[in-house]
């Protein structure tokens, strides 16, 4: 997932929590809540190690995965397998609305 010649990949996604009360509750319970938005970040180094962050706080990848399941739903049998294809990953990132961080 790290581009050839790069030292790391840095992936960020910002989510509005206004329509996801379960995710907001999860963030509050884990003391990671910061208003009505959530910033997920994963840094993957070229040696395969990775770190996860929720709202700027380092968290185990298990927590990142747990919260992600409350924020994103993939529909259809085997639809999740599409995310292993680089072109589908690019479509997902391009389709996301952008705001300066």
Secondary structure as UniProt FT lines:
FT   TURN            4..5
FT   STRAND          8..16
FT   TURN            18..19
FT   HELIX           21..29
FT   TURN            30..31
FT   TURN            35..36
FT   STRAND          37..45
FT   TURN            46..47
FT   STRAND          50..54
FT   TURN            55..56
FT   STRAND          57..59
FT   HELIX           61..71
FT   TURN            77..78
FT   HELIX           79..84
FT   HELIX           86..95
//
